[in-house]
Every structure is written in C-alpha cells, then in structure tokens.
Amino acid sequence: MFIREAIVSGQFYPSNPSKLKALIQSFVLEKMDKIVAKAVISPHAGYIYSGSVAGYLFSSVKIPDTVVLLGPNHTGIGRRFAIMKEGEWETPLGKVKINTELALSIMSRFNKLEDDIYAHLREHSIEVQIPFLQFFNPSISIVPLCIMGGSLADLTRLGIAVADAIKSYNSDVLIVVSSDMSHYIPHEEAKKRDAKAIEKIVELDAEGLLEVCKRYDISMCGVYPAVSGISAAKSLEAKEGTLLKYTTSGEVSGDFDYVVGYAGIAIK
C-alpha cells in the first residue's frame, strides 16, 4: 500500500506531534456552534500565517468521518485532474486512509479524472488541511483530488460527479476546497480584490468567480478547485456561503506591502 509522506512537515507546521497539536489548539475556538456544511474553503499557508483562519473555520463546522479534498496543483507535475484512489496519507498526527469506495465512485462519473500519485507527491495544498481535520476528527478518511486547471464545463462536471458520488454514499461527507486568496500585493489591495472573489463564492456563482479572478487579476490559487467545489455544493442543494474569517499575512508579519490573503468560508 502506497503511503504519501508529509512533505511540508517542519516547514508549514511542526513535525513534532505534541507541538503540532498545541499549535492547532491555540487556533481552536471552544464552544462554537457547529455548522453542517456541504463544503468549506480553507487556506493552506504556513500555520503561523493562515492557522487562525483555518482554526476558526474548522471550529465552526462539523467534521464528518469522510472528507473530499479539492486542492490546486502548484508544481505543474502530473495529470490535470488527479485523484489518489487508494493508500494512506501520513502526517505527524498519524496516517489517514484514502476512502477507495468513494474515490472509485467519483472516478466512474468523470472520465477525465485519473489515478495519479505524482500530482500529489510534492503538492502541499491538501496536506496542510489534514492535521486540522485529524485534530477535530481522528477517524477521518479522505479522497484527495489535485486540480491543475480546466474549462468551466469540465470543472462543473467534476463538481457534479463529486456530488453524485456523495449522494450515493451512505454517510455524511464534507468537501474541503484548499485555497489562498491574493498573493504578494499590498494589504489594502488584497482586501479589495479578495472581496470581489468572496462575493461570488458566497453567492455560489462559480462562473462569476472565474470571471472576476480574470478581470481583476485575483491570484486565488485554488480558483479551479473552488469552481468544482461550488458546483458540487449546489448540486447537493447548498443555498449560500458565509465568510467566517478573513485576514492577510501582513497581520502576522507586519509587512503590509507584500501579503497573501486567507479566507475561511462555509457553504451550506
């Protein structure tokens, strides 16, 4: 059985399990009312920068035993639509099994989705989500999908395939879209641009999200996974999105001239 080893442990988050748990705990908000969400959008930067947003988000939603993870491909390696249908992912908090049943069900509904470990080997966007998910639910299984790009039609078809597979599955499933927002621009400009993208997300307007990202040069790295995630959530009868928290790296680094934006959004 293939084990996908952690590649950003010790860089994006601590490699020591106790220190990792303590860091995640510092971002957790106790006694939050739990939203039953169809999908969420969560950032994937180093925890020191984006952990407060991820912590707020995952403190606010119910984490079921099965999670479909949609992440962008930063490396350019592998297939355009890449899934891992079997194996395990390892983090300092332990191993997480891939839900092969659900993975195969999604693959059967979208013929451009290929079983490809190479797209996942060096890609951090999905890995960074997993310790948070393990913290809140140590029993999770996952289906990891890495998306390099694609037309609106194909991204929509993928989302509907995910939704149809979830409908045929016998347990609750959460879709987690991994994305940061604007990259390496001034803080106020990032807030302005990201607000345009967030508006389209909370309206569940996948096509509009693609359009505003192109029109306003919004460097949202997970825009393609977000389009599929929104499409899936709408097919699962989601009605609206809610922005739970937004910040930029400048709030931590003190450098407001060159920031990355982070948003935590629940779709229900």
Secondary structure, DSSP 8 states (H G I E B T S, - for coil): --EE--SSBTTTB-SSHHHHHHHHHHH--TT---B--SEEEE--S-HHHHHHHHHHHHHHB---SEEEEEEE-SS--S-SEEE--SSEEEETTEEEEE-HHHHHHHHTT-TT-EE-SHHHHS--TTGGGHHHHHHH-TT-EEEEEEE----HHHHHHHHHHHHHHHHHSSS-EEEEEE----EEE-HHHHHHHHHHHHHHHHTT-HHHHHHHHHHTT---TTHHHHHHHHHHHHHTT---EEEEEEEETHHHHS--SSEEEEEEEEE-
